[in-house]
Amino acid sequence: MPELPEVETVRAGLEKHVVGRTITDVEVLHPRAVRRHVGDAPDLIGRLRGATILAARRRGKYLWLDVAAPQGDDRFALVVHLGMSGQMLVARVGAPDHTHLRVRATLDDGNELRFVDQRTFGGWHLDDYVDAGVELPGDSGALPRSIAHIAPDPFDPAFDRDDVVRRMRGKHTEVKRALLDQSLISGVGNIYADEALWRARLNGTRVTDGISKAKLAELLDAATEVMSDALAVGGTSFDALYVNVNGQSGYFERSLNAYGRAGQPCRRCGTPMRREEFMNRSSFYCPVCQRKR
């Protein structure tokens, strides 16, 4: 599933290609792609037709377009769930349809915004802002109602590292679980959690209330650094399911130090890396650099 660097790469592409454009028409090609929208396809189409895209925004792994209704001052969010295989692609009107095309929004500049989703886990829905009267400047401002429970990510001006450390130490839970808790810190998924833990020399099974404040702060800094490094090269792509709006893959897979490297030598000490089951996923770590306690 895309994590913060991948979603930010998509958001930046949308900001470049669709912000300021008016949606002239919408076509829903698969009902599951709009199953989260309360009014189903007809309502979503009706509200988006003629609307203008004002901004592309993100919090953690959650993406939305700030949209203005064609008449009046009504502003709402087009929330995009990428799921496991969702893609937001920009193509010229008349270009061959992508395989697994689920939603098509025609824009006033001769382009289409296409939602492609092989596994149909993702989708679009329209949402009100939790405080519709709040202005929406360069940062997140108001949040869509369905995203309001998500904590700030490390790149958000509202992120408070010391507060996150305090809250982590107030829990008795494995530190990797805490990293993945989107109500504590958003944007970190399985890949970047393993990478941050490797950089901070922490085993993911360590319990948060037994880790010093300084070490937890180091871990959060490591998570920020690794996601920043990944963002610089377009994120991590293991297959063709994650691409940016131009259909290009990210290249951070080549720089991974932990994730997916079971049996390969640790890049720091040379010990073979290990893989363990974790929350129906996998954890990768060095048994020497990241000793268990």
Buried (B, 14 or more C-beta within 10 A) or exposed (E): BBBBBBBBBBBBBBBEBBBEBBBBBBBBBBEBBBEBBEEEBEEBBEBBBBBBBBBBBBBBBBBBBBBBBEEEEEBBBBBBBBBBBBBBBBBEEEEEEBEBBBBBBBBEBEBBBBBBBBEBBBBBBBBBBBEEEEEBEEEBBBBBBBBEEBBBBBBBEEBEBEEBBEBBBEBEEBBBBBBBBBEBBBBBBBBBBBBBBBBBBBBBBBBBEEBEEEBBBBBBBBBBBBBEBBBEBBBBBEEEBBBBBEEEBBBBBEBBBBBBBBEEEBBBEEEEBBBEEBEEBBBBBBBEBBEEE
